[in-house]
Amino acid sequence: MGVQVAVAGASGYAGGELLRLITGHPDLDLGPAAAAASAGAPVTGIHAHLPLLAGHSFEPLDPARLAAADLVFLALPHEESAAVSATLPAGLPVVDLSASFRLADPAAWSAYYRTPHAGQWCYGLPELAGARELIAAARRVAAPGCYATAAILALAPLLAAGLAEPGDIVIVAASGTSGAGRSPSAAPLATEVMGAMSAYQAGGPHRHTPEIEQALRAAGAGEPVVSFTPALAPMPRGILATCTARLRRPGTTTPDLRDALATAYQGEPFVHLLPDGRWPTTAATTGSNSAYLQAAADAHAGRAVVVAALDNLGKGAAGQAVQAANLMLGLPETAGLSTQGVAP
């Protein structure tokens, strides 16, 4: 018998990816798979790609059932996640995939969310300096947002190394439609998305902005100012983020930027700096927990450019949550996670 884990919000896209990873994990056993609106429905009726769960049904969202597990994943909207987590025993390890516990500053939370600030948990991005040890010791971990993961991995090493200015950061990132979640809306409909790309929440209101700024500030980068424009791309999953910042010193070269990234992520199993001249593609990350990076110094504009690609349901959500859970449970960090994507 392995470690029993529960999933709340198991009928959503991130919840389904958690179920897939858990059933393929050598050390985890799936306990309750809760989905309030789908309680009683067969898991394979929604997640047809999970035949190992044939005969399993979604359960009601019962905190007492969740508390019987050894670890709980919360894949719920942030307002529900905060409420459910408050009912769970303090010593029970919990990994939350919502935004509920990512931000330390109540004012930053209030500027982007309408619900009360619920506090901050340990931020679950293991590749940040010093984060791995904090995650391993934590009982409550907030998994980072998908856009935020791509942007932070791209920029934190350059800012920490003093190669780029924190006060002029521009990020333009495209996400697959699964990033919008499973709740019905017109925006991710195939007829609206196929053959089209569209920006949304331009001009600064996207909720990952304060999360990105918080993490870059913690990297020792001074006071970051981020202009973030997200876009919806005609693909089911994946994120491609183009992240730029003004170079701190004239004469900074592409090899300088690449050296900073290579040093920061040396030995990291899931973050890959591509060979010089080769640029990330979302297709390479599909189904994996990997993130791909490439950098260039734009001498004409005086800016550092870093492009990051990842699977928004993998390293951007469920894969990263499992990575954190592995650390919390004292398991090998890479257990149950693939560094390799699927193609075509």
N, C-alpha and C positions, 0 to 999 in steps of 0.2 A: 504493500500500500504506500502511495506517495502522499504528498502534502495536499490536503483537500482545499480547494479554492472555490469561492462563490463569485458569480457575476450578476450584478444588478444592472438592468438595461441591456439584457442579452439579445434582444430582438433587433437592435440597431446595427448599423454598419460596423462601428467600432466594437460593439458587443459580439457580433458575429465573428469578427477577426480574433477577438479574445478566445472565443470558443474553439476556433480552428487551431490556434496556437497551443491552447491548453490540452486539447485531445492529442496533439502530437508531441507533447512535452514529456521527457523521460521521468520527471520527478513530481509532476502535478497530476492530481485527480480532480475531475470536475464534480463539484457539489451542486448546490442550487443554481439554476440558471433562471433568474427572475426577470419577468417582463410584465408589468402590471396590465397593460392594455391587451397583451396577448396571452395572459394566463390561461392554461389549459390547452393551448394550441400546440401541435407538434413542432419541435424545433426545426425539423426538416421541411415543414410547410413554409417557413420563411427563409431558412438557410439550406437550400437544396444541395449545396456543395459540401455538406457535412454528413455523409452517410454513416459515420461511426456513431452519430447521435440519433439514429433512427430508433424510435421507441421512447425517446426522451420528450418530455413536454415542458413548456415554460411554466414556472411557478408564479404565484402572486408575490408581490414585493413585501416580504415579511422580515423585518429586522431580526427577529429571534432566529429565523432559519439562517440568515446570513451570518449571525454571530456564532453559529455552531461550526463554521468553517475555520480553517487555520489562517486564511488570508482572504480579503474581499477586494474585488475590483468593482469600482463604481463607474459605470459608463452611462451616466444620467445627465440630463440638463443641469446646469449649475445650481438652480434654485432647489431642485429635488435632491441633488447630491449633498448639499449642505444640510438639509433636513434629515436625510437618512443617516449620514455620518454621525450626527449628534446622538443618535439612538444606539450606536454600537459601542461595545466595551472599550475603554481607553487603551487597554493593552493589546487589542486585536490589530494586527497589521492591515492597513487599508491603502490601496493605491487608487487615487481619484483621477479620472481622465477628463473631468470638466475643468472649468476655470475657477471653481469656487475658492480654492486655497492657494492660488499662484501668487497673488499680489500681497506685498507687505504693507503698503500704504493705503489706509482707508480712503483718503482723498482721491487717489488714483483709481481705486475701485469705483467710488461713487461717480466719477466722471465718465465711466464707460458702462456701468451696470446699474440696474434699477433696484436691485435687492440689497439688503444690509450686508456689510462686509463681515465675512465669517471667520476671518483670521488667515494666517499663512501657515502652510505645512512646508516640510523639506521639499525643495525644488528638485524634481527627478530627472535631471539631465546629467548622466554619469560622466560625460566627457568634459564637463567644466572642471577647472582646477579645484581640487579638494572636495568635489561633490560626491565622489564614489564612497568615501568613508562616512560622510554624513547620511547618505541614503541607507547604507548598510546598518547604521545604528538607529534609524528612524522607525517609528511605528506608524507614522502617517506620511505619505508621500504624494505630492501633487505632480502628476505627469504633465510635461510642457505641452503647449499647443503646437499644432503641426507647422504653421507658418513660422512661429517663433523658433522652433527647433532648427529649421533651415537657416534662418537669419542669424541666430546666435552662433551656430557652428561655423558659419561663414565669416563672421566679423570679430568675434571675441578674441581670437589669437592676434589679429592685426592690431586691434586697439590696445591689448595688453602689452604688445611688443613696442608700442609707441610709433607704429608705422602710419597710422591714420588718425585723423581728427574725429572726436566723438560728436562734435556739434553740428555736423552736416552729413547726415546719413540718409540715403535714399534707397528704398527697397521697392521693387516691383516684382510681384510673385503671382504665378498662376497655379490654381488648384484644380484637381479633378472634381467632378460633381458629387462624389461621395462625401466630400468635405462639408456639404450642406446638410448632411444627415438624412434620415429616412422619412422625416415628417413631410407630408405632401405640400408642395408649393409649385408654382409655375416655373420658377427660375431654372431648376435642373431638368425640366422635361426635355426629352430627346429632340422634340420639334423645335425647341428654343435654343438648344446648345449645339446640335450637329452643324458643322460648317461655320461656327461662329466663336469668337472670343469676346468677352465683355468685362469691363472693369466694374467694380462695385465698391461701395463705402470709400470712395476716393475723398481726399481732403482731410484724412486724419482720424475718422471715427472708429476704425476697426479695433476690436478689443485686444488684439495681440500687440498693439503698439506699446502700451505701458509694460507689458510682460517683456518685450524685447529690450526696452530701455532699462528696466530693472536688472536684467541679467548682464547687460553690457556694462552697467554702472558697477556691478559687483565684480566684474572682471578687472577692475582697476582702470577704467577707461575715462575717468572724469564724468562729466554730465552729458549723457547722450541726448541728442535730439534726432528723432526718427520721423521721416516722411514715408509712409507706407501706403502703397496702392495695390490691393489684391485684384485678381482677375479670375474669371471662371473659364476653364478650358474644356474643349470637347473631348474629354476622356474620363473614364470612371474613377481612376485613382492616380495620385502622383502630385508632386509639387516641384516647380522649377522657380527658384528665387534668384533674381539678379540684385545683388547687394553692392552698393557703392558708398565710398566715404572719401573725403578729401585727404590726399596724402599730406602727412605732417611735414615731410622734408622734400625739397626738390631733389631730383636725382634718384629717388627710390625706384627700384626696378622690379620687373616681374619675378626674377629669382629671389629678391628680398621677400616679397609677399609669399611666395611658395615655400621658402625656407621657414617662415613663421608658422605656416599651416602644418608643414611636415614635422616640425619640432613639437607642436602642440598635440598632434594626433599620432605620433610615433607609437606603434604597438597597439593602437585602438582597433578592436576587431570590426567595428561597424562604420568607421569614418574613413573614407578612402580619398586621398589626393590623387587625381588622375595624372598621367604623364603630361608633360608640358605640351600644350597645343591641342589637347583632347578635351572636349567640353562635355559636361554632364548631360544626360538624357533621362527623362523620367522612366522610359521603358526599361532601362537597366535595373531600376530599383523595385519593380513590381513584385510584390510577394515577399520582399526581404525586409530586414531591419537595417539596411545599409543607407548611408548618405554619401553622395559623391560631390567632390569639390574641385573647382579649378579657379585660378586667379590670374589677373593681368594688371599691370600698371599702365593706366592710360596717361601717357606723358602729355598729350595735347590738352586734356582737360584737368590734369593734375589730380586724378582720382584713382583710388584702388577699386578694382572690380572683382568681386567673387561671385561665382555662380554655384548654387547648391541644388541638388536634386535628391528627393527621397519619396518614399511611398507614404502618403498622408495617413493611411491606416496602419502602416508598419511602424517605422521609426517615428512617424508623426503622431502615433496614438497607441494602438494595442501592443505593437512590438516593443516600444519604449516602456510601456507599463509592465510587461513581462520582464524586461531587462531590469527594471527597478525591483520588481518582486523577487527575482533571483538573488539580487544583492541582499534584500531584507531577510530572506530565508536562509542565507548562507550557502546557496547553490552556486554552481558555476555561472558566471554572468551571461554566457552565451547559450546556456541550456535552452533547448526548444526554439531557438531563433536561427534563421538562415542569413548568412552574409550574401547569398547569391539570389538573384532574381529569376524570373521566368521569362522566356522569349519563345516565339515572337509575341 
